[in-house]
Amino acid sequence: MRTPMLVNTAAFATTVAVALTLANGPAMADEHTFEKAIPAVVGTTTTQHVTADQDGRSTQTATVEERVKKVIAEKLEVPEDRVVNTASLTEDLGADDLALTELALALEEEFGIRIPDEEIEFTTVQSVIDLVEGKLA
């Protein structure tokens, strides 16, 4: 029995794109190559369709907003349906300073971004989404 492996899909797809491009040239690193290469790298077959844009970044099914909300729900241990854009992180979702710092670290890991301590001034779910989108732009 195989143990499921959790990976950051964007980072994994980018790594595969770079490896394929180096090995075969840019023309070989298209979505069909990913379909064949990813199961071989992981060691299993998959029905998940992974595609990449022209720069080799994976095109995610989940939006930034959905991913941010999921991280917030997990880190603050609240149901996802309570994580709405207008919710206050402290008043509505019960976050304290430590929880906000842990949230920032989780967002850095999830999105591969850097959030300096002085930028951890989240007030609402929307402010977190805006910060992450700004860092990704």
C-alpha positions in Angstrom: 0.0 0.0 0.0 1.3 3.4 -0.9 1.2 6.3 1.5 -0.2 9.5 -0.1 2.3 12.2 -0.5 1.4 15.8 0.0 3.3 18.3 -2.3 3.1 21.9 -3.1 1.8 21.5 -6.6 3.0 24.8 -7.9 6.6 24.2 -6.7 6.5 20.6 -7.9 5.3 21.5 -11.4 7.9 24.3 -11.6 10.6 21.8 -10.7 9.4 19.3 -13.3 9.2 22.1 -15.9 12.8 23.2 -15.2 14.1 19.6 -15.4 12.2 18.9 -18.6 13.4 22.1 -20.2 17.0 21.5 -19.3 16.8 17.9 -20.5 14.7 18.4 -23.7 14.6 22.1 -24.5 11.6 24.4 -24.1 9.5 22.8 -26.8 9.3 19.6 -24.8 7.9 21.2 -21.6 4.3 21.4 -22.5 1.2 20.1 -20.7 1.3 16.7 -22.4 4.9 16.2 -21.2 3.7 17.0 -17.7 0.9 14.4 -17.9 3.5 11.7 -18.7 6.4 13.0 -16.5 4.6 13.7 -13.2 3.3 10.1 -12.6 6.8 8.8 -13.4 8.5 11.2 -11.0 5.9 10.5 -8.2 5.9 6.8 -8.9 2.2 6.4 -9.4 -0.5 7.2 -11.9 -2.7 10.1 -11.6 -5.9 11.4 -13.1 -5.2 15.0 -12.0 -4.5 17.2 -15.0 -1.5 19.5 -14.3 -0.9 22.1 -16.9 1.6 25.0 -17.0 1.7 28.4 -18.5 4.4 29.7 -20.8 6.8 30.4 -17.9 6.4 26.8 -16.6 4.3 27.8 -13.6 1.4 25.4 -12.9 -2.1 26.7 -13.4 -3.8 26.0 -10.1 -7.4 24.8 -9.8 -7.8 26.6 -6.5 -7.6 30.4 -6.6 -5.4 32.4 -4.3 -8.5 33.4 -2.3 -9.5 29.8 -1.8 -6.1 28.7 -0.7 -5.7 31.7 1.7 -9.1 30.9 3.3 -8.1 27.3 3.7 -4.8 28.2 5.4 -6.7 30.6 7.7 -9.3 28.0 8.6 -6.5 25.5 9.4 -4.3 27.8 11.4 -7.1 29.5 13.4 -8.9 26.1 13.8 -12.3 27.5 12.6 -14.7 26.0 10.1 -14.1 27.2 6.5 -17.6 28.6 6.2 -16.7 31.2 8.9 -13.8 32.4 6.9 -15.5 35.1 4.8 -13.8 38.1 3.2 -15.2 40.6 5.7 -14.5 38.5 8.8 -12.1 40.1 11.3 -9.3 37.8 12.2 -9.2 38.9 15.8 -12.9 39.6 16.6 -14.7 37.1 14.4 -12.1 34.3 14.2 -10.4 34.7 17.5 -6.8 35.2 16.4 -4.2 36.6 18.8 -0.7 37.9 18.0 0.8 34.5 18.1 -1.8 33.1 15.8 -1.3 35.9 13.3 2.5 35.2 13.3 1.8 31.5 12.7 -0.6 32.4 10.0 2.1 34.5 8.3 4.5 31.5 8.4 1.9 29.2 7.0 1.2 31.6 4.1 4.9 31.9 3.4 5.2 28.2 3.1 2.0 27.7 1.1 2.8 30.4 -1.5 6.6 30.6 -1.4 6.5 34.3 -0.4 8.2 36.3 2.4 6.1 38.3 4.8 8.3 40.5 7.0 7.2 41.0 10.6 6.3 44.6 10.0 3.8 43.5 7.4 1.9 41.2 9.7 -0.9 43.7 10.3 -3.8 41.6 9.0 -7.2 42.8 10.1 -9.6 40.9 7.9 -9.6 37.9 5.7 -9.6 40.2 2.6 -6.5 42.0 3.9 -4.7 38.7 4.0 -5.8 37.9 0.5 -4.8 41.3 -0.8 -1.3 40.9 0.8 -0.7 37.5 -0.7 -1.9 38.6 -4.1 0.4 41.6 -3.9 3.3 39.4 -3.0 2.6 37.1 -5.9 2.2 39.9 -8.5 
